[in-house]
Each structure stands twice: as structure tokens, then as C-alpha cells.
Amino acid sequence: MKHILSKQVAEEAGITEPQAEKAVEAMVGYLKTRIPKETAAEIQNLFLADNE
């Protein structure tokens, strides 16, 4: 999932995939500080795990 999201961010933002991966990681980090811990763990597993 991370790869798919990073690729889409890279295409839409006109940046490289490594830059997009950092952006995705930053977004997940931000969300983790704003939502309940249980939900944050699910989001982290969904977006940062490499289990496409």
C-alpha cells in the first residue's frame, strides 16, 4: 500500500518517489498524533507496511 500511495503522491505532486515516501511517512506521523492510538496503529500498519 505504501508503494501505491507513494507513487500516486509522486505523480500528482511532481516529485520523486523517495520524496513522496517521506511525505507519506510524515503524513502518517502527523495523523498518529491526532487520532486514537488504536486507529493510529491500524493506519501505520496499512500505509507503512510493505505487504501489498
TACOR-V208057 format. One record per residue. N is the residue number from 1. RES is the residue in one letter. PHI is phi in whole degrees, -180 to 180 (999 if undefined). BURIAL is + if it has 9 or more other ideal C-beta (glycine too) atoms within 8 Angstrom, else -. Layout:
n=N res=RES phi=PHI burial=BURIAL
n=N res=RES phi=PHI burial=BURIAL
//
This chain:
n=1 res=M phi=999 burial=+
n=2 res=K phi=-59 burial=+
n=3 res=H phi=-63 burial=-
n=4 res=I phi=-63 burial=-
n=5 res=L phi=-65 burial=+
n=6 res=S phi=-62 burial=+
n=7 res=K phi=-63 burial=+
n=8 res=Q phi=-66 burial=-
n=9 res=V phi=-61 burial=+
n=10 res=A phi=-60 burial=+
n=11 res=E phi=-66 burial=-
n=12 res=E phi=-73 burial=-
n=13 res=A phi=-93 burial=-
n=14 res=G phi=70 burial=-
n=15 res=I phi=-123 burial=-
n=16 res=T phi=-75 burial=-
n=17 res=E phi=-63 burial=-
n=18 res=P phi=-61 burial=-
n=19 res=Q phi=-66 burial=+
n=20 res=A phi=-66 burial=+
n=21 res=E phi=-61 burial=+
n=22 res=K phi=-65 burial=-
n=23 res=A phi=-65 burial=+
n=24 res=V phi=-64 burial=+
n=25 res=E phi=-62 burial=+
n=26 res=A phi=-65 burial=-
n=27 res=M phi=-63 burial=-
n=28 res=V phi=-63 burial=+
n=29 res=G phi=-60 burial=-
n=30 res=Y phi=-65 burial=-
n=31 res=L phi=-60 burial=+
n=32 res=K phi=-61 burial=+
n=33 res=T phi=-85 burial=-
n=34 res=R phi=-114 burial=-
n=35 res=I phi=-126 burial=-
n=36 res=P phi=-58 burial=-
n=37 res=K phi=-56 burial=-
n=38 res=E phi=-63 burial=-
n=39 res=T phi=-68 burial=-
n=40 res=A phi=-61 burial=+
n=41 res=A phi=-64 burial=-
n=42 res=E phi=-64 burial=-
n=43 res=I phi=-65 burial=+
n=44 res=Q phi=-61 burial=+
n=45 res=N phi=-64 burial=-
n=46 res=L phi=-70 burial=-
n=47 res=F phi=-91 burial=+
n=48 res=L phi=-104 burial=+
n=49 res=A phi=-77 burial=+
n=50 res=D phi=-95 burial=-
n=51 res=N phi=-120 burial=-
n=52 res=E phi=-59 burial=-
//
